[in-house]
Amino acid sequence: MKESDELKNSSTPRKEASEKITGAQAIIASLEAEGVKLVFGYPGGQALEIYDAILDSKKIEHILVRHEQAAVHAADGYARATGDVGVVLVTSGPGATNTITGITNAFLDSIPLVVIAGQVPTSAIGTDAFQEADFAGITLPITKHGYLVTKASDLPKAFREAFHIARTGRPGPVVICVPSDVACEKLSFEYPKRANIASYKPTYKGNSRQVKQAAALIACASKPVIIAGGGVVSSGACEELKNLAEILQIPVACTLMARGAFPARHHLHLGQLGMHGMPWANMAVMESDLIIAVGTRFSDRITGDIERFAPGAKVIHIDIDPAEIGKNIPVDIPIVGDAGNVLGAIFHELQKSEPEPLTMGWLECIDEWKSTLEIEEPLKDNLIIHSKDIFDAINELTAEKDTIIVTEVGQHQMWAARFLEERGPRTFVTSGGLGAMGFGFPAAMGIALAKPESTVICIAGDGSIQMNIQEMATIAQYGLPVKVVVVDNGSLGMVKQMQELFYMGRYSAVDLPRIPDFKLLAQAYGWYGDEVSDPEKLKEALALLLECPGPGILDVRMSTLELALPMVAPDSPLNKMIGVEKAGRTSRKGRR
């Protein structure tokens, strides 16, 4: 993410030296200074002083969720949609520990958050007091930084640093623990204009020598591929990515987190790569002679078997986090820096030498893969709804709408990634690194608050929607027009798929009875609700969902046997894909 150390809110609250305020009031003043508009949270005993102070703020709205995990996911969704820092406020002990899944999810997907947790009084820390937990210690491995503030006078500096750390460099979550006595203690408040942290100086500009080496290597590559990761989106580097791809006609494969970073209809677009990626994207990576990886950490989901990953390729790795370069894949040219800055520098270096593209034959090879590699489709049954039916209808009904799609995790997530039209960066929100079921629904709530002008659709499975289903109450309370499409196949579909493929069809603990009745549940929460199982009525049912004025849920009862294909088996190379055949060959029997 590009460097930003100036306060967003120029009218920084300042108090005269003689006028003292409480630590809790200083927290609210700090949030106002950072331009925070929304705080997601849930109150409790050790956070009551802060909750009392927030009542006096005319700039901040508090969103009362029904579970602290959902508060973090909602703040995460807000941050993904806006690029701003999401803010969470919870109490000590179980209130704090309930946030851990959400914090881990944000950490792995590089999402900027500040999580404020009440804590027992300083005198009680370490005594196993009621609702005490070492939250700063617990979250140490899953945050960029953490604070346990023991003096009220340290609060302004801690908050200034926390927001700076969360939003700069590789974005991520920061935790601030505030003991209840510190929240009551008085201080003279003045918010720092800048954060000056000697040990934290992210590198934004790539090393010029390495940039020149990268440009030279790119100029002479005949089979290059760019792998774009989520860092391209968080950096706002989509235009720089496009410029580099076009100057030498380099095809671009995107990770799940980079969906929308490159124009979907561009002739250089390969689509998603990896475990559930497009066959031609995986083939191109495996057969390439040069990989330019930008803002990606080379997770196992995009590499397959690391030992057999792109065996003939040299690797240029661009990332703002030096710890990610060379961690999983050996790198020939490492460049630490902001994705946009580095891509722009390489582009300008190439412009100087005016090289000619060498990729004509390479692009023809990729076009041949696109025309000859076929993905196995389910055996069509006109009496059953299939995954493609659902997403084709959504594409058609939202073609002219400003739409943001949020997914839960599972088969429906992979079908959505495969079949939904791409609409640009920050319009497809999903849990990539952690794969957290229960993320998508509360994240949609945060996005609806951030983007009230957009149609927000949550694609969920019948398993994942129940992880945080209590947030139907929150969405109803705040009148958020979130639309939920439950892709209901009566099972924990992705787990069932792996049991079918790798455990000889021995299904264990994956079948879900059709409980609850989502239509009746919607009525209980004051939502619009319906269900559909007839393919002929699917489009009409989706249209009614999208047209309803408030929140709505549609239970789409689809095939119970359909797989999310293609798929690369764990520990297999990317070019060994299940469900992919060459055109003209007889594929194995399709599934209903």
N, C-alpha and C positions, 0 to 999 in steps of 0.2 A: 504494500500500500504506500502511496506517495506520502512524503513527509509533511506533517502538519503539526506545528507546535504553537500556533496562535489560537487564542480563545475564539470560539464561534460567536459568543455573545459579548459584544464590545462593551455593553453596559454592565460591567462586572460589579456585583454587589460589594460595597466596602462599608465598613463601620468605623466610626471615629475611635481612636485609641482608647478613649475613656468609656466608650459604650461597649459593654461586654454582653455576649450572647452565650447560650448553651452549646455544647458540642453537637446536640441534635439539630439546633438551628443552623449551626455552621455546616452541617452535612447538606441541609436543604439549600443553603446559600451557595455551596460549592456546586451542587447539581444545577442550580439556576445559572451559575457562571459558565458551566459547560454547555448550556443551551438545551438541557434535557427537558423534554416535554411529557414523556410518559415513564412511569415506573411500574413494573409488574411485581406483585408481591402478595404476602400473606402475613398478618400480624401475629405477635406472640409476646409473652411477658418481657423478654429482654430487649425487645425492639420498640416498646411502647412509647418511649420518649421521642424516638424518631418519628413514629406514626403520629404523635401529637403535633410535632413541629410541621409535618407536611400539610396539616390542615390550613396553615396560614399562608401557604404558597399560592400565588395567583397564576403561576406559570407552569406548574407541574400537575398533571392528573395521575392519580394512582388507580391502577387496574387491579381489582381484587379477584384473583384466580381462586380455584377450588383445591389446588394442590401445588406445592412449591416446584415440583419438577416441571409442571406446565408453565409456571412463571418464567423459568429460564428458557424453555423452548419458545415461548411467545416473544420474549425479548430477543432471542436468537432470530426468529422470523422477521421481527421489526428491523434488526440490524442488517439482515441479508437483503431486504427489500430497499432499504434506504442508504446503506453504507455507513450509517451513524452507529454510535455505541449504544447497545441495548443495556438497560439498567434493571436490576432486580433488588428487592428488599425483603429479607426474611428474618425470622428470629433464630435463636440459638438452638443447639441440640438437634432434634429431629427436623425442625424447620430448615436448618442449614444442610443437614445430610441428605434431605430429600432433593436437593438441587444437584447432586453429584453427577447423575446421568446427563443432565442438561449441560453442565459445565464441561464434562468430557466430550460431549458431542460438539460443542462450540470450539473446544481446543483442537480437536482433530480436523475440523473443517475451517479453522482459522477465522473465527467470527469474533468481532470485538464486543466484549461484555464487561460490565463492572457489576459484581455481585456483592451487595452490602449485607452483612449478617450481624445481627445482634449477638452479644456474648455475655456470659455471666460477669459480675463485677470483678475487677482486677484482683481483689482480695480473695476471691473464690476460685480463680483459675488454678487448675491442678489439684483440686480437692474432690473431684468427682461430684461436683454440685449438681443439683437438679437441672436437667436439660443442658449439661455441659458436654461439649465435644471439642476436641482440638481441630477445629475446622480449617484453620490456616495450615496445620500440618497435614491433615487428610488430603487437602486439595493441592498440595505442593507439586505432585507429578502431573497434574492436569490443568495447570494455570501458567500463564506467563510470569506472574508474580503474585505475591500475597502480602497483606499487611495485617498485623495485630496492633492496633493503635492504643497505646496505654496512657497517653496524655492528650487532652483536648486541643492543646496548642499545636499538636502535630497533624490534626485533621486536614486543614487546608492543603498542606504540602502533600499529604498522602493521597488526597483526592486528585490534585493536579497531576501528580505522577501516574496515578492509576489510569486516568483517562488517556494520558499521553502514551503510556505503554500499551494499552488496549488497542488504540487506533493506529499506531505507527509501526514501522517494520512489518513483520509478519503479524497480522492482527490476531487477537486472542483474548481469552477471559482473564480478568484480574479480580481477586477477592480482597475485600476489606472487612475485617472483623472489628466491631466496636463494642467494647464492654459497656454495660448499662450505666456504670458510674461515670465513664468518660462522656457518655451522651448527656449527662446532667451537669458536668463540670463547665465552668465559665471560661471564656477566652476572649481576647481581642481579635476580631476577625479581619483578615485581609487576604484575599485570594491571590496566589502567585500568578504573574503574567505568563511565566514560562516554567517548564519543568526542566531542571538541570540535573541529570543523572549521569554521573561520570562513567559508570559501568555499563550504561545502555546507550549506545550510539549506532543505530542501524545504518548499514551501508546502502545508499540509494543509487549511486553511480557506479557502473561496472568498471573494472580495471581496464584502462585504455589498451594495454598490450594484449590482454585476453580478448577484448572486443575485436581488435584487428586480426588476431589469430582465428577467431570464430568466423569473421567475414571471409577470410581467405579460404577456410575449409568449406564453407557453404558455397562459395563461388565455383569450386571445382567438383562438387558432389553431383553425381548423376542420378542417384536414387535417394534423395533426402526426404525426410518426413518431420514435420513439426508436431510435437505432442503438447497441446495446450492444456494446462491445469487450472484449478480454481484461482490461482494467483493472478491469472490474466484478468479475471473478473474483478477481484478485490483491488487490483491496481488501476483498473479502468484503462487497460491496455489493448482493448479490442481493435482499435484503429491501427495501432502500431503492429499488431499481429497480422492484420490484413495486408498492410504495406509490405512487410517482409515476405509474406507468402507470395504476393503478386510479383514482386520485382524479379524473382527467379523461378516463378511458377512451382512453388513447393506445396505439396498436398498437406492438409492439416487434419489431424485426428484429435478429438477432444475427450477428456475424461468426463465422468458424470458431473463433476463439480464445475466443469467449464462449459456445460451445455449452454448454447446461445452466444458463446464468445466469438464465434466465427459464423458468417452468414450461411444459413442452411442450404440455400439454393446456389451457392457459389460453386463453380466447377471444380475448385480445389478442396471442397469440403468432403471429408471421408466419413464423418459421423463419429459416433462413440467407439472407443476401442476397449479391449479388456475382456473380462470374464463373460459379459453379456453384450459385447460390442459387435459392430458390423464385421462380417467376414473379411471384406476388402480392406478395412482399416487394420485389422489384425495381420493380414497377409502383408500389407505394405510395411508395417513396422518390422515384421520378421525378416523381410527381404531387403530392407533399406541398407544403404551404405553410410548414412549419416542421420542421427536423431538429434533434433534441436528441441530439448525439453524445457518448457517455460512454466514456472510456477506450479510444479507438480513434484510429489515426493516419491514417485515410482513405487506405489503400494503394490502389494501382491495382486490386487484386483485388476491392475493394468499390465502387469508384467507376466503373469502366469509363472511358470518355472523360471526363476531368475537365472539359473545356470544355462538355460537354453534361450534366453531372451535376446533377440536381435543379434545373432552371433557374428554377422559380418559388418556391423555398424560401429562407427565412431560416435561418441556422445558429447554433445555440448549441453551442459546443464545450467540453466539460469534460474536463480532463486534468491529471494531476499534473506532467507534463513540459511546461513552457512552450514548448520548442522544437518540439513537435508541433502547437501551435495556430496555424493559419493557414499551415502549411508547404505543404500540398497543396490545401486548399480555403479560399476566402475565408470569414471568420467575422464574424458580426454581433455576437455577444456571446461573448467569450472568458472562460472561468472556469478559473483555475489552482487546483487543489486535489485532495484525495483524493476519489475517486468517491463513496464512502459519505457523507462529510461534506457534499459539495456537493449531492448528491441529497436528503439529509435536510433541508438548509437550504431548498432550493426547495420541498420538500413542506410544511414548516412555514409557509413564506411563503404558499403557496396555501391552507393551512388557515385562515389569518387572514381571507382575503377570501371564503372559501366559494364559489368560482366554480362554475357549472354546466357539465357537459361539453357541448361543441359538436360532438361527433364522431359522432353517430348516423348521419347520412347518409354520412359517410366510412367508417364500419365496414360499412355496407350495400354500399358500392361495393367494398370489399375482399372481402367475402363473395361478391360477384358474380364477381370475378376468380378466387377460389378454386374456384368452381363451373364456370366457363367456360374457364379456361386449362388445357390438358392437356399433360402432358409426354409426348413420344414414347417409347414403350416398344419394346423389341426384339421382333421377330417371334418369337412363342413356338414353341419346338421342345421337345417333351417328352423328346427324347433328349439334350438338352444342358442343362447347368447354367447358369443366368443369375444375374446379380448379386443380384437381389432374392430369389432362392431362398436364397442363402447367408445373407443378413442377416435374412430372415424366420425362418429356422431358428435362428439365434443368438438373436434376440429371444425366441422361444418357449422355448428351452432355458435361458435365463438370467433369465427373468422373475422368479423368486423368489430369485435369487442376488445377493449384494453383488458387483457386477461393475465392473471398470474396463477400458475399451477403449483400447488404444493402437494407432495406425496408423503405417505407413510412409507414403510419399508417392507419389501417382500416382492412377490411376483408382479403385483400391480405396479410397483415402482419401475420394474424393468420393462413392462409393457408400455407404461407411460413414456419412458425414455425412448423407446423404439418407435412408437406410433404417433405420438403427439407432434404437431407442428412446432418448430422452434421459433421463438418470438424475440430473441435477443437476450442480452445479459440481465440477470436478476428477475427473470420471469418464470424460471423453473427452479423451485426450491425443494431440496431433498437432503436427507442425512446421508452423507457419503462415507466418511471415515469410520464412524462408529456403527452406522446402520441401526439406529435406535428406533425400534417400534415405539409408537406413542409420541414421536416428534411432530409429525405433520399436522395433526389436528390443532394443537395449541399454537404451532408456528403460523398456521393460517389465521388464527385470531390476531396475532401480532401484526401480520401483514395487512389484514383488513383495517387495523387501526392506523397503520403507516400510510396506506394507499387507499383511502376511502373512495376514490374515483375509479378504482379498478374492480373488475369481477374476480373474486378470489375463489378458486375451486380446490378443494382438498380431495385428492384421490387416495382412498384408504382400502385396506383389506378388512374382512370381517373379524380378523384377529387383532390387527394393529389398532383399529378404531376404538377398541375397548380398553386400551392401555390408559388413555386419559379422557375417557368419554364423559367424565364429570364436568368437563369444560363446556359442555352444552349449556350448563347453567350460566356460566360467565358470558358466553356469546349472547344468550338470551337477555341477560341483565343489561348489557351494553348495546343491544340492538345491532349487532354486527351481521351483515348479510353474507356470511360464509356459506358456500354451497358444498355439500359433502356427497361424493359419489362412492358408495361402498361396493367394491368389486368383490362380490360375495360368492366364493366357491366352496363354502362349507368346510374349510380346513385352514390350517397354517400352511399355506400353499408352497412357499419356498422350501420349507423343511420337508414337506411331503415329496416335493420334486427331487430333493437330494436323496431321500430314502428310496425313491423309485429307481433313480439312476445308479446309486452307489451302494445300496443296501438290499438289493434284490427284491425291491417292492415290499419290504417288511415295514409297514407303517406303525410307528410308535408315537402315541400321544399327539397326534396331529389333526384328528377329526373334531370339528366344531359343530355341535347341533345348532339349528337355526334359532338361537337364543342370543340376544333379545329379539323381539319383534320391533324392528327399527321404526316402523310406521307408528306403532303405539308409543314408543319411547319419545318420538318427536312430539307427539301430542302432549305427553307429560311435561316436556320442557317448553312447550309453547312454540315449537318449530313447525314448519311445513314438513310433511313426511309422506313418502310413498314407496312402493316397491314395484319391480317389473321383472318378469321372467320370459316374456314373449318378445322375440326379436322384432316382430312387426310393430310393437308398441314402444320400443326402446327410445327412439328419437323423440317421440311425443312426450314421454315421461321426463327425459332430460331437458326438453324445452320448458316444460312446466316448472321444473326445479330452478332453472336459470331465471325464469320470469317471476318467481315468487318474491315479494318485496323484502322479506327478512331472511333469517337463516333457514336452510332447508337441507334435508337428507334424503337421498334416493338409494334404496337397497336394490342393487342390480344382481339378480341371481343368475349366475353364469355357469358354464361348463365346470364340472368338478375334476376333470382329468387333464385339462390343457396345461402344457408346460410353457415356461418362459424361455424361449430359445431365440438365438443360439446361446450356447453355454460352453465355456472352457472348464473342464474338470480341474479341481484343485491339484496343484503340482504338475500340471500338463503345460506344454508350450502353447502359445497363443494360436498357432496355426493348426492345432488339433481341436476342432470345434465340434461339439455334439449338435446335431440338428442342421448340419450344413452339407449339401450335396452339390456336385457339379450338374449343370443343366443337362437333361437328357438321361441321367442315371435314375434308376428306380430307387426311390427313397423308401425307408421303412414306413410301416403303416402309420398314418396320421392318427391323432388322438381326438376324442370328443372333448 
